[in-house]
Amino acid sequence: MSETSANLAAELASRDTVLGGGVSQSAGSINVAALMLAAGQSKRFNGIKQLAQVNGQPMLLHTLTQLTEHGDLTRELCEFNLVLGANAAHILPHVPDYVSPCIFPQWQQGMGATIAFGVQKANSESSHLLVTLADQVAITREQVTTMLHHCAANPENIIAARYKGILGAPVIFPRTYFSLLSELDADTGARKILQQYSASVVAIDLPNAQFDIDTQLELQQWHQSMGQDQKN
């Protein structure tokens, strides 16, 4: 094992001790595990996207803070896993203690493979999996809480964000879809499942979900529009 790998393993073990296996409360009558994807190399960004500054914080920390309200949302979840891959050694020191990081060695295989890896980490007692993206910088805890309420009211359905006429993340999958998620590969993500089972999807209009940062230009545009976005 390399020195870098050994250091990562030690850091992860330390976090497991602090977290004690995660929180145990559920959202209503459901038991939701959360999974945030942050494993990609982001070649189009020309830098470590997860650490790019957004509102004075690394993007990953900004998104987690925005989505969880400094970790408060995790009280409604049975766990919150974060999948890292490329540049994990640089990103891990910025990961807050209220999430559990796990490193996907084959992150180069793409988003679908990353989801398949992440779903296998889900708590065995979880009834649902909430999938979020580290670069969706505008998603808020209130919006995710709304999705959790719809999930509690429709536990057999997929709950997905709808924006720009498409369905996508954040998305909550019932456990009946976990096997399909675990079979994903390449870079297709879970959208094909949403398309295939569209009749079982409860769509939540979530315009904020359209803001995902893939390039330096998009980050610049986000900073320029943030004042207007915050008012809206």
C-alpha positions in Angstrom: 0.0 0.0 0.0 1.4 3.5 -0.9 1.8 6.1 1.7 -1.1 8.1 0.2 -3.4 5.1 0.3 -2.4 4.3 3.9 -3.1 7.9 4.9 -6.5 7.8 3.2 -7.3 4.5 4.9 -6.4 5.9 8.3 -8.5 9.0 7.7 -11.5 7.0 6.7 -11.1 4.7 9.7 -11.0 7.7 12.0 -14.1 9.1 10.5 -16.0 5.8 11.0 -15.1 6.0 14.7 -16.4 9.6 14.9 -19.6 8.8 13.0 -20.3 5.6 14.8 -22.1 4.1 11.8 -24.2 7.1 11.0 -27.4 8.5 12.4 -30.4 6.3 12.9 -33.5 8.5 12.5 -35.8 8.2 9.5 -37.9 10.6 7.5 -41.5 9.8 8.6 -42.1 6.1 8.0 -39.3 5.7 5.6 -35.6 5.2 6.1 -33.6 7.1 3.6 -29.8 6.8 3.0 -28.2 9.7 1.1 -25.5 9.4 -1.5 -23.6 12.3 -2.9 -21.4 11.8 -6.0 -18.1 13.6 -6.1 -15.7 11.1 -7.7 -15.1 12.5 -11.2 -12.0 14.1 -12.5 -13.9 17.0 -14.2 -11.6 17.3 -17.2 -13.8 20.1 -18.6 -13.3 22.2 -15.5 -9.5 22.3 -15.8 -8.9 21.9 -12.1 -10.2 20.1 -9.0 -13.8 21.2 -9.4 -14.8 19.9 -5.9 -12.4 22.4 -4.3 -13.3 25.4 -6.5 -14.3 28.4 -4.4 -18.1 29.0 -4.2 -19.3 31.6 -1.7 -15.9 31.5 0.0 -16.0 27.7 0.4 -14.8 24.7 -1.6 -17.6 23.7 -3.9 -18.2 20.4 -2.2 -18.5 21.9 1.2 -20.7 24.7 -0.1 -23.1 22.1 -1.7 -23.2 20.0 1.5 -23.7 23.1 3.7 -26.5 24.4 1.4 -28.2 21.0 1.1 -27.9 19.9 4.7 -27.9 23.2 6.6 -24.6 22.4 8.3 -25.5 18.8 8.7 -29.0 19.3 10.2 -30.6 17.3 7.4 -28.7 14.2 8.4 -31.0 13.8 11.4 -33.7 12.9 8.9 -31.5 10.3 7.1 -30.2 6.9 8.2 -26.8 7.8 6.7 -25.1 10.2 4.3 -22.4 8.7 2.1 -20.0 10.7 -0.1 -18.3 8.9 -3.0 -14.8 10.3 -3.8 -12.4 9.1 -6.5 -10.2 11.4 -8.5 -8.1 13.7 -6.2 -9.5 12.0 -3.1 -6.4 12.8 -1.1 -6.8 16.5 -1.8 -10.6 16.6 -1.2 -10.9 14.4 1.9 -9.5 17.0 4.4 -12.4 19.3 3.4 -15.2 16.7 4.0 -17.2 17.5 7.1 -17.7 14.9 9.9 -21.4 14.6 9.3 -20.9 12.6 6.1 -19.2 9.3 5.5 -16.6 9.4 2.7 -15.9 6.3 0.7 -13.4 6.1 -2.2 -14.2 4.4 -5.5 -11.0 3.1 -7.0 -12.5 2.7 -10.5 -13.9 6.2 -10.7 -12.7 6.5 -14.3 -15.5 4.1 -15.3 -18.0 7.0 -15.0 -21.1 8.2 -13.2 -23.1 5.0 -13.7 -20.3 2.8 -12.2 -20.0 5.3 -9.3 -23.7 5.0 -8.5 -23.4 1.2 -8.6 -20.5 1.4 -6.2 -22.4 3.9 -3.9 -25.6 1.9 -3.7 -23.7 -1.1 -2.4 -22.6 1.1 0.5 -26.2 1.9 1.5 -27.3 0.9 5.0 -29.0 -2.5 4.9 -31.9 -1.1 6.8 -32.5 1.7 4.3 -35.8 1.8 2.4 -34.8 4.4 -0.1 -31.7 6.1 -1.5 -31.4 9.8 -2.2 -28.8 10.5 -4.9 -27.3 14.0 -5.1 -24.5 15.6 -7.0 -21.6 17.6 -5.5 -21.8 20.2 -8.3 -25.5 21.1 -7.9 -24.6 24.2 -6.0 -28.1 25.6 -5.7 -30.0 22.7 -4.1 -31.3 23.6 -0.6 -32.3 21.6 2.5 -35.9 22.9 2.1 -36.1 21.5 -1.4 -34.7 18.1 -0.3 -37.1 18.0 2.6 -40.0 18.6 0.2 -38.8 15.6 -1.8 -38.6 13.5 1.4 -42.2 14.4 2.2 -43.3 13.3 -1.2 -41.3 10.1 -0.7 -43.1 9.4 2.6 -46.5 9.9 0.8 -45.5 7.8 -2.2 -43.0 5.2 -0.8 -43.3 2.9 -3.9 -42.5 5.7 -6.4 -39.3 7.3 -7.6 -39.1 11.0 -6.5 -37.1 13.0 -9.1 -36.3 16.6 -9.7 -37.7 18.0 -13.0 -35.9 20.9 -14.7 -35.6 22.1 -18.3 -38.1 19.4 -19.2 -36.0 16.5 -18.0 -35.9 14.3 -14.9 -32.7 14.0 -12.9 -30.9 14.5 -9.6 -31.7 14.9 -6.8 -33.6 11.7 -7.0 -34.9 9.3 -4.4 -35.1 5.6 -5.3 -37.1 2.9 -3.4 -35.1 -0.2 -2.4 -36.9 -2.1 -5.2 -34.6 -0.2 -7.7 -31.3 -0.8 -5.8 -30.5 -3.9 -7.9 -30.9 -1.9 -11.1 -28.7 0.9 -9.7 -26.1 -1.6 -8.8 -25.9 -2.8 -12.4 -25.2 0.6 -13.9 -21.9 1.0 -15.7 -20.1 3.5 -17.9 -21.1 7.1 -17.9 -24.9 6.9 -18.4 -25.9 7.5 -14.8 -29.4 6.7 -13.5 -31.3 8.7 -16.1 -32.0 5.6 -18.2 -33.8 4.1 -15.2 -35.9 7.3 -14.8 -36.8 7.1 -18.5 -37.6 3.3 -18.4 -39.8 3.6 -15.3 -41.2 7.1 -16.0 -44.7 5.9 -15.1 -43.5 5.3 -11.6 -41.8 8.7 -11.2 -43.3 11.5 -9.1 -41.7 14.6 -10.6 -40.9 17.6 -8.4 -40.4 20.9 -10.3 -36.9 22.0 -9.1 -35.4 24.8 -11.3 -32.4 25.0 -8.9 -31.3 21.6 -10.0 -30.3 23.0 -13.4 -27.3 24.7 -11.9 -24.5 22.2 -12.1 -21.0 23.4 -12.6 -18.9 21.7 -15.3 -16.6 24.4 -16.6 -14.8 27.5 -15.3 -17.1 29.6 -17.4 -20.2 28.1 -15.7 -18.6 28.8 -12.4 -18.0 32.4 -13.4 -21.6 32.7 -14.7 -22.9 31.3 -11.4 -21.0 33.9 -9.4 -22.3 36.7 -11.6 -25.9 35.5 -11.3 -25.9 34.5 -7.7 -27.4 37.7 -6.4 -30.4 37.4 -8.7 -30.7 33.6 -8.0 -30.8 34.2 -4.3 -33.6 36.7 -4.7 -35.5 34.1 -6.7 
